[in-house]
Amino acid sequence: MNSSTRKTGNLFFIFFSIGAAATFALAAAISVTAGAALAKSKGVDVEIPFDGSQLKTPEIKQPLYLQAAGGSLIVSDAAGGIYSVTMSGATKVIADKTKVPHPGGLAEAPAGFGAYAGQVFVLDAPDGAKGPCEVDRIDKSGTVSVFAKLPDVGANKPTVCRDLEFAPAGAYAGKLYAATSGNSTIYAVDSSGKASAFGTFDKPLAFDLSAIAFASSSDSKAPGKMLVGMRPRMTGASKIGRISVVGPDGKLNTDPYLVGFINPTGFGNSPSGFGTYGDTFMIADMGKPAESGGAADGSVYRVYKDVARPFVGNIADPNCMRFVGNKMVLADPSAKGPGSGAIVVISSML
């Protein structure tokens, strides 16, 4: 795992991390580090010297997932539709909610994925939010077509659309990976539109899946490996969410990458130009969703010496985290209250 050395002073934070046994048992030891407060910035608590703000995008009601596309963003709206958004907030409809009614994750195809470079792919449930997910393709003219139907896994249908990611070069390359939480499955989709179950994580516990990412090739714990955000599908203990490692064979590593979160929904290394925390592993944790009565308990953590430490607090439901240039961007579907979200931008003031 990569971690940075703080360039300006030493900061210590409180963070309770819960360890998991190889069997994913819930019993855990708690480790504690001393802490310092975060500074409030436009309603979001951000560690100094960083600043938090919201893009003004009234066309987007509940930003759910986002991806960098050049120097801009492509964004899915939980209220329906796919949008292109500049970092100044200028918004353009790529496909409206009549074409993509219940989107989840989305991704722009890289060169080499058939003839589809630059086209947007989205995980959508056209028959209703609780219906089966499929992978749709949006061509440059805005036409939406079904690219891949996701097969059932046993008697379990691919419901609850989550993340969608193209793999970088390496052992996973050439595939589009889709996570459906309803059947705890990640699917691999090739450039011909053929989809197959890559890995199903329902034993001994069924896991809700949240996000897919790929560790950098220089990562010390899981070089080039797939990382998956997941949480056992049960109530009770709160900080039992984890980031797990899934090998090229689709099998879950015995030891998780990091544990001790409520619901990790986005993670990855910051760019080298991200202020005093360049090349630092960051994790967005949704906390308890506002839609189910949760407060603004979402957080973003930074990893230093293999310990996750608070970086952003007082945020509602950070559902997805990306970097655009040297800025962190979060999709928060409840930033302004249940049913009303915003795109949150975290940037260095130095």
CORKA-V944586 format. One record per pair of residues at least 24 apart in sequence whose ideal C-beta (glycine too) atoms are under 7 Angstrom apart, sorted by the first residue. I is the first residue (numbers start at 0). J is the second residue. D is the distance in whole Angstrom. If there is no record, write none. Layout:
# CORKA-V944586
<<I,J,D> <I,J,D>>
This chain:
# CORKA-V944586
<<0,218,6> <0,219,6> <0,220,5> <0,280,6> <0,302,6> <0,305,6> <1,215,7> <1,217,7> <1,218,6> <1,268,6> <1,278,6> <1,279,7> <1,280,6> <2,279,6> <2,280,6> <2,302,5> <2,303,5> <2,304,6> <3,276,5> <3,277,6> <3,278,6> <3,279,4> <5,275,6> <6,275,5> <7,275,6> <10,35,5> <11,35,6> <12,308,4> <12,309,5> <14,306,7> <14,307,6> <14,308,5> <14,309,6> <15,238,6> <15,259,7> <16,258,7> <16,259,4> <16,306,7> <16,307,6> <17,238,5> <17,239,7> <17,258,6> <17,259,4> <18,258,6> <19,241,6> <19,255,6> <19,258,5> <21,253,5> <21,254,7> <23,204,6> <25,236,5> <25,239,6> <32,306,6> <32,308,7> <37,309,6> <37,312,5> <43,311,6> <43,313,6> <43,314,5> <43,343,6> <44,311,7> <44,312,4> <44,313,4> <45,311,5> <45,345,6> <46,310,5> <48,274,7> <48,275,7> <48,347,7> <48,348,5> <48,349,5> <49,274,6> <49,345,6> <49,346,7> <49,347,6> <49,348,6> <50,346,6> <50,348,5> <51,311,7> <51,343,6> <51,345,5> <52,344,5> <53,334,7> <53,341,4> <53,342,7> <53,343,6> <54,84,7> <54,88,4> <54,341,7> <54,342,4> <54,344,6> <55,88,5> <56,84,6> <56,88,5> <56,90,5> <56,342,6> <58,82,7> <58,90,5> <59,90,7> <60,339,7> <60,340,7> <61,332,4> <61,338,7> <61,340,4> <62,330,4> <62,331,7> <62,332,6> <62,340,5> <62,341,7> <62,342,5> <63,102,7> <63,103,7> <63,318,6> <63,319,7> <63,330,6> <63,332,5> <64,103,6> <64,104,5> <64,105,6> <64,162,7> <64,318,7> <64,319,5> <64,330,6> <65,319,6> <65,321,6> <65,328,6> <65,330,5> <65,342,7> <66,105,6> <66,106,6> <66,107,6> <66,321,6> <67,321,5> <67,322,7> <67,323,5> <68,107,5> <70,323,7> <70,324,6> <72,323,6> <72,328,7> <73,105,6> <73,107,6> <73,119,6> <74,330,7> <74,342,7> <75,102,4> <75,103,7> <75,105,5> <75,121,6> <77,332,5> <81,105,6> <81,119,6> <81,121,6> <81,137,6> <84,342,7> <86,323,6> <86,326,7> <93,119,6> <93,137,6> <93,141,6> <94,137,5> <94,141,6> <94,143,5> <98,143,4> <99,123,5> <99,135,6> <99,143,6> <100,125,6> <101,127,7> <101,128,5> <103,132,7> <103,160,3> <103,161,5> <103,163,7> <104,160,7> <104,161,6> <104,162,4> <104,163,3> <105,163,6> <106,163,5> <106,164,6> <106,165,5> <106,175,7> <108,165,7> <109,165,6> <112,165,7> <112,190,5> <113,190,4> <120,146,6> <120,163,6> <120,175,6> <121,163,7> <122,160,4> <122,163,5> <122,177,5> <123,160,7> <124,160,5> <129,158,6> <130,158,7> <131,156,5> <131,157,5> <131,158,6> <132,157,5> <132,158,7> <132,160,4> <132,179,5> <134,175,7> <134,177,6> <134,188,6> <134,194,7> <146,192,5> <147,188,5> <147,192,5> <147,194,4> <148,194,7> <149,177,7> <149,179,7> <149,186,5> <149,194,5> <150,194,7> <150,196,7> <152,182,5> <152,184,5> <152,196,5> <152,199,5> <155,182,4> <156,181,7> <156,182,6> <157,181,7> <157,182,6> <157,184,6> <158,182,7> <161,208,5> <161,209,6> <162,210,5> <162,211,5> <164,211,4> <164,212,7> <166,213,6> <167,213,6> <169,223,5> <170,223,7> <170,247,4> <171,213,7> <171,225,6> <171,247,6> <176,211,5> <178,208,4> <178,211,6> <180,207,5> <180,208,5> <183,208,6> <185,211,7> <185,227,7> <185,245,7> <197,249,5> <198,245,6> <198,249,4> <198,250,7> <198,251,7> <200,229,7> <200,251,6> <204,231,5> <205,232,5> <206,230,7> <206,231,6> <206,232,6> <207,232,5> <209,262,6> <209,263,6> <209,264,5> <210,263,7> <210,264,5> <210,265,5> <210,266,7> <212,266,6> <212,267,5> <215,268,6> <220,256,6> <221,256,6> <226,256,6> <226,266,6> <228,263,4> <228,264,6> <228,266,7> <230,262,5> <237,261,6> <242,266,6> <242,282,7> <257,282,7> <257,307,6> <259,307,7> <260,284,5> <261,285,7> <261,286,5> <261,287,7> <262,286,7> <264,317,6> <264,318,5> <264,319,6> <265,317,7> <265,319,5> <265,320,3> <266,320,7> <269,322,6> <269,327,7> <270,322,6> <270,325,6> <272,325,4> <273,325,5> <273,347,6> <274,347,3> <274,349,5> <275,349,7> <276,301,6> <281,310,7> <281,320,7> <281,327,7> <282,307,6> <283,317,4> <283,320,4> <283,329,6> <285,316,5> <285,317,6> <285,318,6> <288,316,6> <289,315,5> <289,316,5> <289,333,4> <289,337,5> <290,333,7> <290,337,5> <311,345,6> <314,343,7>>
